[in-house]
């Protein structure tokens, strides 16, 4: 989605106009991908207000990502949570995507990033449905990517450089006429999409890839866990062979950007009857009912902005 160049963001302690938030081209992050980031959504509700979904959990994950890469964020988690809310208020955004990120700035170049300062930015913009406006209702067509999820990178860190791999997956899928790609791990088991976790229904049971398959431990993934437990669906975190994708009754993606998106076909093979299944629709409805205020926020996931 296009950026709103008239908006305000927060840059290492200062609120700045969008066009004034610049860095030097010799900054470490540009050359080595030395950043960690989060993606959050703010949703309008049926009462005219708006809330951020699972703000604290996202900011906590930002700090865990930074810890893995020995990156000291020079602000507290509480401070960054407050800034996320304030950025939305300053821009009067109710339906928006938030991007907090920390990166190694300008100082020296070399593989060792430690001499460079750690900068932190929080920006927001209006963003629609990541996988397309009809994806939530009808599902998406995906392929198994020829690219593999690398085991050498710490997948529990949401780091900028890791997404070079995701770019390859996304571009390959688009070039071949698909909306998204699914990565296999180093052992040939199902890992995740380019930016989504994956759930598979087979014979009344639900399966999802474990952390050991080099997945990012998604926060929307955890939402789905809760909803499946509510429904009494048996859920297993286990290694998933590729061929289970073709035998599944239902498959859906989860992610902050993707939300709860059904998968219609994989490698041109229909998933079930080619339409979103009952469990997928249940998880999707529970998700949207909570974030829009139609259902009780029983898990205390929402941080009020307006």
N, C-alpha and C positions, 0 to 999 in steps of 0.2 A: 504494500500500500504506500501511496505517496506521503512524504513528510509534510507537516505543516510548518513552513519556514517562518511563520510569525509567532511561534510558541516560545515558551521559556523553559530552560532546563537548569539543572544544578550541576556545577562543575567545581569539585574540590572545595566546597565551602561557600561558593558564591552562586547566586541566581544570575544567569546570563541569557541574553537573547540567543536564539538558535544559531544565527550566523556568526556570533562572536565566540562560539565554543570550538576553538581550533587547537591543534597541536602541531609541533614541528614534524616535518617529513622524515627526520632522522630519529624520531622516537623509537624506542626499542620495540614497542608493540607492532609497529608497521612491518618491521623486518622479521620478527620471530613469532608473532602471534601470541605474545605474552599478556593475555588478559583472561579474566574470568567474568562471567555475566549471569544474569537471570532474566527471565521473561515473565511478567505478571499481567493479569487482565483486571481492569476495573469494569464492572457491569452496572448498568442502570437497573433500578428495581421498579416494581409495579406501583410503589407509593411516591415515585418521583425523586427518590434519592439515588445513591450509587455507593458501591462498596468494592474494595479490593479483595480478590479471592486468595486466601492463605498467604497473606503478606509475611508474617513472621517466619513461616516455614521456608519461603523462598529466600529471604534475607539470611536465615541461618545456613541455608545451603550455599549461598554466596561465600560465606566465611569458611565453610568446610572446603569448598573448591580452592579458595585462596591458600588455606593451610597446607594443602597437598603440594602446592607450588611455592611454598615458603614466601608467600606474599603477605606482608603485614598491612592490613587495611587501617588507615589512620583515623577511623571514626568508629563509634560503637554501633552495634546492631540497632539499638533503639533510635539512635540519631538517623540512621538510614531509613528506618521505618517511618519516622516523622517526615523526612524529606519526601518520600514517595507520596504520602498523602498531600503534602503542601504543593508539590509539582502539579498534581491534578487540580488542586483548588486554584492555583494561580492561572492555569490554562482553562479553567472551567470545563474540564473534560469529565464526562460521566461514562462514556463508552470508549475505552481507550486501552492501549497496550503500554506497559511500563518496561523500561530497560535500564536497570541498575547494572553498572559494570565497573570493574577496577582493572587498571592496566599499568604496565611499566612505561614510564614516560621518557622524557629527553634527558640524556646524561652521557652515556657511552654506548658503543655498539660492541657486541661480542656475545657469545652464547650465555655467559654468566650474566644474569639480569640484575643482580643485587645492587650494583652502584646506581641504578636508576630509581627516581622517585615513583611511588605508587600514587596514581591519580584515580579519583572516583567520580563518575558521572551518573546522573539519573535523568533520563529523558522520557517523554511520553508523546504518543501520537494516536490519532484515530485509526483503527485497523478493523477490517471486516473479517470474513471467514477465511482462514488460512488456506484451506484446500478447496475453496470454491463455494459459492452461495448455495448450490444444490447438494453439496456433499453430505450435509447432515441428514437430509431426508432420503436421498437415493443411494448413498454410498459412493465409493471411489474405485477406480480401476488402478491396480498397482502391479508391479513386477518384482520378482526376486532379482536383486542387483548382482551384477558381475563383480562388484567391489565387496570386499570383506571388512568386517569390523575389526580393527587392529587390537590385539591384546597388549601391545607394548605401551599404550597410553592409559593413564588412570581414568577409567570411564566414570568413576564417581565424582570427578571434578568436571564441572560445566565450563570448560576452558575454550577460548576463542579458537586456538589452533586446531583443536579436535575437529572443528566443523569444516575443515578442508576436505575431510573424508565424506562428510554429509553433502557437500557441494557436488562432489563427483557423482554420488548416488542420485541426487535430485536432477542434475543436468542429464544424466544418462536416461532416467525415467522420462523426462520431458521430451528428449530427442526421439524416443521410441513411442511417444503418444500416450504415456501413462501419467497419472497425477503424482505418484510417489513410488519409492522403491523400498524394499525390505532387505536388510543386510543379514547375512549369516555370520556367525562368529568363526574363530580360527579352527574350530572343530567341525564346522558344517551345520551347527544348530542355529535355529532362528534367534536373532539378536533383537533388532528393533528397526524402525524406520529411520529416515534421515534426521528426523527430529521428533519422533513419537515412540512410545511404548506400544506393545501389541498384546491383545487378548484373543484367545481362540476357544470357541465352544465346540466340543465333540461329545456326542452321546450324553448330553445333560451335565457334563463337567466342564469347568473352565480352566484353561492352562495359560500361564504367562511365563516369559523367560526370566530366569534368575539373574541376580547380580553377576554371577560367574560367567554369564554369556556376554560380558562387556557392555551392559546396558547402563544408561543413566537412570538412577533411581528416581523416577518421576513423581511429582507431587500430585498431578492429576491421576496418575496410576494408583496412588494411595486412595484417592477419592473413589475410584472404581472398586478397589478392595472393599471399602466400607459398604458400598451399595450392593455388591455381590453377597456379602455377609448378611445384610438385611434381608435379601431375597432367599437366603438359605442355599445358595449355589455353592457346590464344592469347588474350591479353588486350589490349584497346585502351582507353585513356582517350581518349574522343572525344565530340563533340557528338552527342546522341541525339535524333532527332526523335520526337515524341509517338507517331506511328503504329507505331514499333518495339515499343512496349509491347504492342500488340495482336497482333503477329506473332511474339513471342518464344516459344521452347520452354520456357524456365525463367526465373524472376525471383526474386531474393531480396534482402531487406534485411540490412544489417549495422549494428551499433551496440552500445555497451556495454549499454544497456538491452534492446534488441531481440535481441541476440546474432546468430544466423544464422537468420532467419525466412523461410520460403518465402512467396511470394505466389501465391494460388490464382486470384483473378480481379482484373481491373482494369476498372472501369466495367461490371461484370457480364459481361465477356468472359473466358472461361476462358484461363488461361495454359497452353499446351501441352494436356495431357489433364486439367488441373485438379488434378494431384497433384504433390508435390515431385519434381523430376527427379534424375537420377543425379549431376550435378555439384553441385547444391545439397546433396544428401545427403552427398556426399563432403566438401565444405567444412564442413558442419555437424558431421559426425562427427569430423573432424580437430580442430576447435575444441574440442569437448567432451572428446575423449580427452586432449588436452593439459591442459586446465584441471582435469580431475578426476584426473590422474596415471595414466591408463590408457596413455598414450603418453609417450615421452621428450620433455622440454622442450628440444628441440634448438635453439630460438631464444633460450633464457634469458629467457623472458617472465614467469616467476613469481617473486614475492617471498614467501618463507616467513613466515607469521605464527605458526602453531602447529606 
